[in-house]
Amino acid sequence: MLPVEVPLFHLGPPILLLLQLLLSPTSAFFPNIWSLLAAPGSLTHQDLTEEAALNVTLQLFLEHPPPGRPRLRLEDYQGRTLLADDIFAAYFGPGSPSRRFRGALGEVARANAAQDFLPASKNNPDLHFDAERLVQGRTLLVGALRETVVAARAFEHTLARQRLGAALHALQDFYSHSNWVELGKLQPHPHLLWPRLELWSLAQVGDPTCSDCEELSCPGNLLDSTLLTSGYFGMDLPKPPGKCSHGGYFDQSSSQRPQGGINKDSTSPRFSPHHTLHLPAAEVALLASIEAFSLLRSRLGDGGFSRLLDITPASSLSFVLDTTGSMGEEINAAKIQARRIVEQRQGGPMEPSFYVLVPFHDPGFGPVFTASDPDSFWQKLNEIQALGGGDEPEMCLSALELALLHTPPLSDVFVFTDASPKDAFLTNRVESLSRERRCRVTFLVTEDPSRAQGRVRREALSPSRFEPYEAVALASGGEVIFTKDQHIQDVAAIVGESMAGGLVTLPLEPPVSIPGETHVFAVDRLLRNVTVRVHGDISGFWIKSPAGVSQGPEEGIGPLGHTRRFGQFWTVAMTDPPQTGSWEIQVAAEGRPRVRVQAQTSLDFLFHFGIPVEDGPHPGLYPLTQPVAGLQTQLLVEVTGLVSRQSPEASRPHFSHVVLRRVPQGTHLGRVPLEPVGPPERGLLAASLPPTLLSGSAPFSLELLGQDGGGRDLRRTACQPCSVAPVLLELSGPPGSLAPGSKVPLSLHVASFSGPQDLDLRTSVNPSFSLTSNLSRARLGLNESAWGRLWLEVPSSAAPDSVVMVTVTAVGQGASPGPPTHAFLRLLVLAQASQDQLETPAHSTGRVLPPATPTLLSSTLVTQGRAGGGVVGRAWWGTLGGALFLLGCSSW
């Protein structure tokens, strides 16, 4: 039990419910799972990371009252576990989505836990404060925080979150791997984040630090009560005589005298010889993590800190604009929509916090313009004019790729053009990038596929020339809308509509539009602002409500809603609240009409995939952007919009199954039960997807099925379809930043688990630095791997504080190759470190909330899970990230 004067805040201990999905009777140990089986009250890196982020976010909310809304009160959160949905609803208003914020926290927490698994970091003692490498560890820790600040100021927030996760991992490891807590310290080390201050009383090479301990528990094996030390792990760095080991089942050095160890990674003596100090160490690590977040808030300012963690319900605004002479109407339409969005939302919670603009023509594209304030964006947008020249086709996909690289995840990107792409060879890579960024791309094309006038032509144009746009839209969850110049300003209103908070697309049955066939969609009581869009060569349509009331294409207000028509583009905005139940749509058209139904709701979900990995010092579940053919895949779902403070558990919606359907055909692939993980208000679910279910390479959709609080059917579909990668492709680089004038090695790994593969491996880098590789071709059999090395040369003239994107593509050869597989790696080019140090934070670094109870352990609810072990109130892969995190036995 902790001392009374240092009570432990209710962090919500991790839980274990997926053992039956991950382990067969003969499987090897997964350190994260086994440590939690032995000690279900252990705390993880992501627990500490997310709890610290929520504390500082709540502190920010308390210091800045929401305009037009009641102030948040600290006492409303005392004695409660912090939830992102709760504080977002209280601050921004009921129904305000926390999806982007939770996604950003997931990026940080995944990067944190991945330090125990990445080849460049998992065995590096400097990154874990092992082997008495305390000064070196502090240097890298401060460097990672500096890189976080630099990347965030450059609006490279994904990279900033990755570096922040790495920094927090090291920071938290210090309190578990060193003897700081054993020295009686109950507060964070005051010098750990300040590079100019010395780390006092460090044990030297000849100072014995540990005595021999042959037991699992080693409470008294430290020799000196004043010297600061840390344990050695493994055999890569030999342990000198008299020095402490990390200890535990997976540490080979702990068998060498002095035996035993000092780590406090868990509450289990099997893995942590100083297990009795796990909770005090976690308490100090939490305070240190809050200090780090507060430091970043001080350096970045509240606006920059909010952008770093996406503390907003609003999406960013990202435009890709064709600037050739025929695009005058389209450019004006984009300007009008941007002005409306800025004017209508300025100062409110739905004001965009980030803006991206990329122009293109033929043969050029870019540069990319990014801004965090609407005035700068509007000024740049207003400078763009239609300037003539440029034959069709044009460099549209190159510009779109550039926009995706700079657009925050979970955003919408809008492309205005009247030309087909000249760079169609980029189609697959842009598809993959849109999935990796989780961004939805909508094309507004004022060139109908049949139209053949308005531009200079060098050759006859194929009627299928817009298929690359269709492919990217399908992969990203967006759409392609064809219209004409005279209607573009009205049709472009979908930009503002698409940026409404909590927008979801409702699944149609059947999903493919066929003229004359009836399509059905379901409306539940949690949906509002339901809108039907119909476009194509349409002669008519009708919509029928569950009560049998119909409405046709006549413009104006009808019995179901308001119909508007702009050429061959119709929108029907249903009257709120829409009737719940099954609705029908039937369309009469030439060719294939396009139908989309969207609505607003706070109830949505994030999803991620992962595979069990059993090799290396820290086996666990490895996160994937997409499933890999031949591998047992875990699907992890995080439901957003479950506001526990406003709804009792009995009335809370829940999901029970996930359905996989082939895209776009809608073919039913399988239905898999979802296992609830942890307390219901967290909305954490998991499912095991067997390889047979993911045998094809065609994309598939994820649809969650469940019931609302009243027992009525509930469905939600993922915004983007998923695809199965034919091979596992991994690209990793150095753990830190790049220096101008340096040559940096990168590691490449490709593996096949579904059969023989003959692969071409192609590399690219943006900007165009020199990149060479020793692996350009790989012929793999079943369960075979190939490793390669790349060398990236950073010229001396490289812009400091800029980002390099390295892409490797594996392209199958032979009679029936699968789709290409892509791996993306972001690296920061950092100028020479300046002499200034990180400033002392201007904001309080203490915990916002007092403890939930004076004694946490006595109030923790323990239940029985399927695995037969103790299960307590938080999912073992984290609480808010909604992702599969990689934990090892050397993790918290």
C-alpha positions, 0 to 999 in steps of 0.5 A: 500500500502506498504512503498516505501522503502519496495516494495513487490516482485511479489510473484504471489498471489494465485487463486481460480478456484476449488470452484465448484468442492469442495463445494456444496450449503450446504457445510461448509467453507473451510478456505483456500478457503473462505479466498481467496474468500474474499481476492484473493490477500492473500499469502500462506505458500507455496507461500512464501516457493517456492518463497524463495527457487527459490530466493536462487536457482537463487542466487546459479546459479548466483554465480556458472556459468554453465560450457560451458554455458553463465552466468545467468544475474540478469537483465534477471529476473528482473520484472518477476515471477521466474519459475523453468523451466525458470531458469533450462533451462537457467542454464542447457540448453534447455530441461533440466527437472526440474521435480525432483526439482519441486517435492522436492519443493512440498515435502517442501511446503506440509509439511509446509501447513500440520502443520495446519492439522496433529493431533500432530501439528495443535493445538500446540501453540508452533508450530505456535507462538500462545498464547505468546509461543514465546520462546518455539516456537523459541526452536522448530523452531531452533530444526526443522532446526537442524533436517533438517541439520542432516537428509540432512547430513545423505542423508535422504532428504525426512525427511529433507524436511518434517522437513524444511517444519515444520520449515518454517511454524512456521517461517512464522507464527511468522510474521502473529501471533505476533505483530512484524510488528505492532511494525514497524519492516520491517526486520526479527527478528534478534534473531529468528534463533539464540538460544543463543540470547534473544527475547527482550521485551516479554510481561509477564503474567500480561501485558495486550496486547489488548483492546476490539474490536467488529468490524471485523477490529481491527487496533488499539486494541494493548495496548503497542507499545513496548512489543512483543506478539502473540494471543491465538487461540481456547479454548484448552489453555485458554486466560488470562485476557487482552490478545490478540486473534488470531482472525477471524471466526474460533477462538473461543477465539476471542469472549472472552474479549478482543474481536477481534484479531491480526492475519494477515493471509489474506487480509480479515477482516472476517478472519484477524482482522489486515488484512491491515498488511497482505502484509507487514507481508508476505514481512518480512516472505519472507525475513525470509524464504530466510534467513532460506534457506540461512542458510541451504545452509551455513550449508550444503554447495552448494552440500548438499543444491542442494541435499536437493532440488534436484537442478539437472536434473539428476536422482540418480543411484541405484543398487540392486545386487545379489552377489551369485556365479552365478552372476559374469557376472551380477556384471561385467555388473553393474560395466561397466554401472556404470563406463560408466555413471560416465565417460561420465557424470562427470562434466556435468549436467546429472552426478548423484548426489546420489548413492545407492547400496544394495547387497543381497543373501540367507539368507542375504541382505544389508547393504545399501551403499549411497554416493554423489560422484562417487569415493566412489560409484565406490570403494564400487561397485568394492569391490562386488564379486560373492561369491558362495552359496545361493540357489534359491530363495533369499532375493531380495525384502527385498534388494529392499525395503531397496534401495527404502527407501534410493533412492530419489523420482522420481528415477530409481532403477535397480535390477540384479539377476538370482533368484526368490524372497524368500520374495514374501510376501513383494510384495505388500508392495514394490509396495506401497513403489515404488508408495510412492517414485515415483521410477521406478524399472527395473529387469534385470533377467538372468534366463529365466522362463523356464531355470532350470540350473546353481544353486543348487535347493532345490525344483522344481521351479514354472514357476510363481516364477518371478510374484512378479517382474512383479507385482513390475515392473507394479506398479512402471512403470518399466519392467522385462527383461529376458536375458542370461549371454552372453548378459547381458553386452549389455542389461544392457546398458538400465541403462544408457539409462533409466537415460537420462533426461526427459525420458517418456514412450509412451502409446501403443494401445492396451497396452497389447502385443499380437502376430500378433496384430498391436500396435499404438503409437503417436510421437509429435514434442516435442519428441526426441531420440525415442527408441523401445524395443522388447524382448521375444521369438520373431521370427520377428517384423516390425515398420511402420512410419506415412509415411508408411516406414517400418523396420524389425528386421535386425541389423544395420542402416535401413530407420527408425533407428538403430537396435541392437539385443542381443539374444531375446532382440532388440532395435531400436533407431529412427533417429532424428528428428522422424516423427510426427504422428501415428506409428505402431508395429507388433510382431511375437512371441511365448507367450506374447512379451514385447514392450516398446517405450520411448523418451526424452522430457522436457514436462512431468507432476507431479500429486497428489490426494486429498480429501476435509476435513471439520472437525477440526479448519483448514479444507481444501484439504487433500493430498493422495498418492492414491485415497480412495474408496468412496471419491470424489477425486481431481486430481491435475496436474503440467505440467513441461517443459513449458519454458515461456521465450522462447515460447509465450503463443500462441505456448505453448502446453496445456492439456485439458482432462485426460483419466483413463485406467485400467492397464494392460488391457487398458480398458477405465474407463473415460475421465474427463476435466482438468481445467486450474488454474492460468497463463498458463506458470505454467501448473497447472491443476485440475480435479474432479474424482467422486467415481464411476470412482474409484470404483474398486481396480485394478490399472489404468493409467493417460493419459493427452490429449491436443495439442501442440502449432501448434494444433496437438494432444499431449499425455503424460502418467504418469510413474506409474499406480495408485491404489485405497485404500480400506480404508483411513489409517493415521499414525502420530507421534510427531512433533519433533525427537526421543531421544535414550532411549525414548518411543514415542506414535504414532497415527493410524487412519483407516476409510472406506467410501465404505462399511463394512471392516474387517481389520487386522492391522499389524505393522513393524519397521526398524530398529527392535525396539520394537513397540506395538499397541492397535489396531490389528483388526478393523471392520468398517461399512460405514463411520466409523473410528477406532483410535489406539495408537502405542508405539515405544521404542527407545533403548539407543543404537540406532544410533544417527542421524539415521532414523526409518521407521514405517509401518502399513498395513491394510489387508482385511479379508473375501471372497473378500478382497481388496488389502492391504493398507500401511501407512509409517512414517519416524522419526529421532533419534537425539543425544543430542543437542550440545551447538553449534548454527546455524552459521551465513550464509556465503551467502547473505540472502537478496532477489536476485531480486528487486521488479517486480514493485514498487507497486504490487497491481496496476499491478496484473492481475485479471480475473473472474473464474467459481466460480464468484470470483476474480481470480489472477495469482497463484494456491491456492495450490501452484506454484511448488509443483504440489501437494494438499496442506493443508491450513487453515484460520490461514495460510497465 
